[in-house]
């Protein structure tokens, strides 16, 4: 089930408390090495990454994403699936970052407009 529009992610369950919506999800399995193209890959380990997302139903959203690390038997490299909705090493979705930047950008613009209006009032 893909409710939030994320590619290569399967959503397992949702939990909700007073302040947060917790989304449990896992990354879809890989079948080839992205570097060597070999199908001889095996699971190295699993980890759960907590990722912040935009608000759902007026509550903060945290995605508990189960990721799998793989080893390639042919080339020996370790890898995991790259995801298009989060930058590597980050803990916020791209849309949350965009939302924050948009709000901040609007604040600066309104602040500059207010300063400009005050400046015009002082001149006249």
Residue frames as qw, qx, qy, qz and C-alpha x, y, z in Angstrom:
[[0.000, 0.891, 0.453, 0.000, 0.00, 0.00, 0.00],
 [0.457, 0.088, 0.032, 0.885, 1.52, 3.36, -1.05],
 [0.089, -0.838, -0.526, 0.111, -0.42, 6.13, 0.68],
 [0.235, -0.825, 0.022, 0.514, 2.14, 8.93, 0.83],
 [0.603, 0.794, -0.042, -0.068, 3.33, 8.63, -2.77],
 [0.268, -0.720, 0.619, 0.163, 6.83, 7.34, -2.00],
 [0.775, 0.423, -0.433, -0.183, 8.48, 5.13, -4.60],
 [0.600, 0.266, -0.720, 0.226, 9.97, 1.77, -3.49],
 [0.120, -0.186, 0.681, -0.698, 8.31, 1.88, -0.05],
 [0.482, -0.374, -0.737, -0.291, 5.57, -0.35, 1.35],
 [0.298, -0.422, 0.349, -0.782, 3.52, 1.03, 4.24],
 [0.350, -0.090, -0.924, 0.124, 2.74, -1.56, 6.89],
 [0.336, -0.662, -0.657, 0.127, 0.80, 0.25, 9.62],
 [0.007, 0.607, -0.050, 0.793, -0.12, 3.58, 11.19],
 [0.468, -0.494, -0.619, 0.392, -0.22, 4.41, 14.90],
 [0.007, -0.684, -0.097, -0.723, -1.46, 7.67, 16.38],
 [0.429, -0.433, -0.582, 0.539, -1.06, 9.27, 19.80],
 [0.063, -0.863, -0.346, 0.364, -1.76, 12.78, 21.14],
 [0.074, -0.815, 0.239, 0.523, 1.12, 14.49, 19.33],
 [0.030, -0.469, 0.747, 0.470, 2.39, 12.18, 16.60],
 [0.909, 0.294, 0.026, -0.294, 1.36, 9.94, 13.73],
 [0.372, -0.490, 0.761, 0.206, 3.78, 7.01, 13.51],
 [0.810, 0.452, -0.168, -0.334, 4.02, 5.33, 10.11],
 [0.621, -0.357, 0.680, 0.158, 5.69, 1.91, 9.92],
 [0.714, 0.645, -0.119, -0.244, 7.09, 1.17, 6.48],
 [0.711, -0.312, 0.525, 0.348, 9.73, -0.91, 4.74],
 [0.218, 0.636, -0.482, -0.561, 11.79, -0.49, 1.59],
 [0.928, 0.290, 0.016, -0.232, 11.07, -2.92, -1.25],
 [0.796, -0.295, 0.435, 0.299, 13.64, -5.64, -1.91],
 [0.262, 0.741, -0.470, -0.402, 16.42, -5.23, -4.45],
 [0.960, 0.109, 0.259, -0.020, 17.35, -8.00, -6.85],
 [0.772, 0.442, -0.023, 0.456, 20.52, -6.68, -8.52],
 [0.539, -0.451, -0.055, 0.709, 23.69, -4.87, -7.49],
 [0.265, 0.934, 0.166, -0.171, 23.51, -1.21, -8.62],
 [0.146, -0.794, 0.482, 0.340, 27.29, -1.15, -9.24],
 [0.222, -0.311, 0.874, 0.300, 28.04, -4.53, -10.85],
 [0.626, 0.164, -0.328, -0.688, 24.61, -5.57, -12.11],
 [0.263, 0.104, -0.958, 0.054, 24.94, -9.00, -10.52],
 [0.690, -0.401, -0.273, -0.538, 21.92, -10.85, -9.17],
 [0.739, -0.126, -0.579, 0.322, 24.15, -12.56, -6.58],
 [0.080, -0.521, 0.312, -0.790, 23.30, -10.32, -3.64],
 [0.542, -0.399, -0.728, 0.134, 22.41, -11.19, -0.06],
 [0.355, -0.869, -0.147, -0.312, 21.10, -9.35, 2.95],
 [0.415, 0.359, -0.531, 0.646, 23.85, -7.89, 5.12],
 [0.140, -0.293, -0.708, 0.627, 21.56, -6.48, 7.85],
 [0.102, -0.745, -0.537, -0.383, 18.43, -4.46, 8.59],
 [0.224, -0.160, -0.382, 0.882, 18.00, -1.13, 10.34],
 [0.002, 0.803, 0.593, 0.057, 15.13, 1.18, 11.19],
 [0.272, 0.102, 0.007, 0.957, 15.54, 4.86, 10.34],
 [0.018, 0.732, 0.559, -0.389, 13.26, 7.49, 11.87],
 [0.245, 0.226, 0.378, 0.864, 12.29, 10.09, 9.26],
 [0.129, 0.522, 0.419, -0.732, 10.29, 13.26, 9.93],
 [0.174, 0.389, 0.675, 0.602, 7.58, 14.13, 7.40],
 [0.201, -0.292, -0.086, -0.931, 4.96, 16.86, 6.99],
 [0.370, -0.005, 0.619, -0.693, 2.03, 16.97, 9.39],
 [0.304, -0.223, -0.837, -0.397, -0.82, 14.49, 9.01],
 [0.434, -0.662, -0.583, -0.183, -4.20, 15.39, 10.51],
 [0.212, -0.890, 0.089, -0.394, -2.57, 18.30, 12.35],
 [0.784, -0.564, 0.247, 0.081, 0.03, 16.07, 14.04],
 [0.017, 0.717, -0.661, -0.221, 3.75, 15.62, 13.50],
 [0.962, 0.210, -0.057, -0.163, 4.55, 12.57, 11.39],
 [0.241, -0.623, 0.737, 0.098, 7.43, 10.18, 11.97],
 [0.881, 0.296, -0.287, -0.231, 8.10, 7.40, 9.48],
 [0.592, -0.482, 0.645, 0.016, 9.82, 4.34, 10.96],
 [0.716, 0.564, -0.305, -0.275, 11.45, 3.01, 7.79],
 [0.825, -0.279, 0.476, 0.124, 12.91, -0.49, 7.79],
 [0.443, 0.763, -0.417, -0.219, 15.89, -0.43, 5.44],
 [0.963, -0.073, 0.220, 0.141, 17.94, -3.39, 4.23],
 [0.000, -0.783, 0.557, 0.277, 21.67, -3.32, 3.54],
 [0.959, 0.271, 0.065, -0.048, 22.95, -5.75, 0.93],
 [0.375, -0.570, 0.622, 0.384, 26.29, -7.32, -0.06],
 [0.747, 0.548, -0.236, -0.293, 27.16, -8.21, -3.63],
 [0.882, -0.235, 0.375, 0.162, 28.91, -11.60, -3.93],
 [0.754, 0.528, 0.162, 0.354, 30.42, -10.61, -7.28],
 [0.346, 0.701, -0.144, 0.606, 32.06, -7.26, -6.45],
 [0.545, -0.207, -0.574, 0.575, 31.96, -7.27, -2.62],
 [0.027, -0.310, 0.074, -0.947, 30.30, -3.86, -2.26],
 [0.042, -0.464, -0.763, 0.448, 27.71, -2.97, 0.40],
 [0.116, -0.167, -0.292, -0.935, 24.66, -0.96, -0.63],
 [0.202, 0.468, 0.753, -0.417, 21.04, -0.14, 0.12],
 [0.278, 0.651, 0.597, 0.376, 18.24, 1.14, -2.09],
 [0.129, -0.053, -0.043, 0.989, 18.44, 4.86, -2.82],
 [0.081, 0.674, 0.713, -0.174, 15.17, 6.63, -2.12],
 [0.248, 0.474, 0.318, 0.783, 13.88, 9.62, -4.10],
 [0.317, -0.819, -0.333, -0.344, 11.99, 11.25, -1.22],
 [0.580, -0.798, 0.092, 0.132, 14.90, 11.69, 1.21],
 [0.377, 0.790, -0.464, 0.134, 18.47, 12.84, 0.69],
 [0.825, 0.035, -0.497, 0.266, 21.19, 10.39, 1.69],
 [0.450, 0.009, -0.522, 0.725, 22.09, 10.76, 5.37],
 [0.235, -0.291, 0.073, -0.924, 19.14, 13.04, 6.16],
 [0.021, -0.255, -0.900, 0.353, 16.30, 12.45, 8.62],
 [0.358, 0.528, 0.313, -0.703, 13.63, 14.65, 6.98],
 [0.591, 0.482, 0.606, 0.224, 11.71, 14.03, 3.77],
 [0.306, 0.134, 0.310, 0.890, 12.35, 16.38, 0.86],
 [0.160, -0.668, -0.495, -0.532, 8.79, 17.69, 1.07],
 [0.516, -0.756, -0.313, 0.254, 9.24, 18.60, 4.77],
 [0.491, -0.274, 0.122, 0.818, 12.45, 20.47, 3.91],
 [0.117, 0.376, 0.472, 0.789, 10.62, 22.23, 1.06],
 [0.334, -0.768, -0.513, -0.188, 7.73, 23.09, 3.39],
 [0.538, -0.643, -0.169, 0.519, 10.09, 24.59, 5.98],
 [0.380, -0.078, 0.283, 0.877, 12.00, 26.57, 3.35],
 [0.020, -0.562, -0.555, -0.614, 8.73, 27.82, 1.84],
 [0.410, -0.816, -0.404, 0.056, 7.46, 29.02, 5.22],
 [0.533, -0.502, 0.019, 0.681, 10.79, 30.66, 5.99],
 [0.297, 0.175, 0.435, 0.832, 10.92, 32.25, 2.54],
 [0.149, -0.727, -0.532, -0.407, 7.41, 33.65, 3.01],
 [0.490, -0.761, -0.266, 0.331, 8.39, 35.08, 6.40],
 [0.460, -0.278, 0.195, 0.820, 11.41, 36.83, 4.94],
 [0.136, 0.406, 0.531, 0.732, 9.36, 38.18, 2.03],
 [0.285, -0.813, -0.469, -0.194, 6.62, 39.50, 4.31],
 [0.543, -0.633, -0.115, 0.539, 9.27, 40.96, 6.64],
 [0.380, -0.052, 0.327, 0.864, 10.96, 42.72, 3.71],
 [0.026, -0.606, -0.553, -0.571, 7.61, 44.00, 2.43],
 [0.423, -0.814, -0.376, 0.128, 6.80, 45.34, 5.90],
 [0.503, -0.459, 0.073, 0.729, 10.18, 47.07, 6.06],
 [0.258, 0.233, 0.478, 0.806, 9.59, 48.50, 2.58],
 [0.183, -0.763, -0.526, -0.328, 6.18, 49.87, 3.58],
 [0.491, -0.758, -0.198, 0.382, 7.64, 51.43, 6.74],
 [0.469, -0.190, 0.263, 0.822, 10.47, 52.92, 4.66],
 [0.098, 0.483, 0.527, 0.692, 7.93, 54.41, 2.22],
 [0.335, -0.831, -0.440, -0.054, 5.89, 55.83, 5.11],
 [0.524, -0.584, -0.031, 0.619, 9.01, 57.48, 6.53],
 [0.362, 0.072, 0.397, 0.840, 9.85, 59.03, 3.14],
 [0.124, -0.528, -0.462, -0.702, 6.40, 60.52, 2.66]]
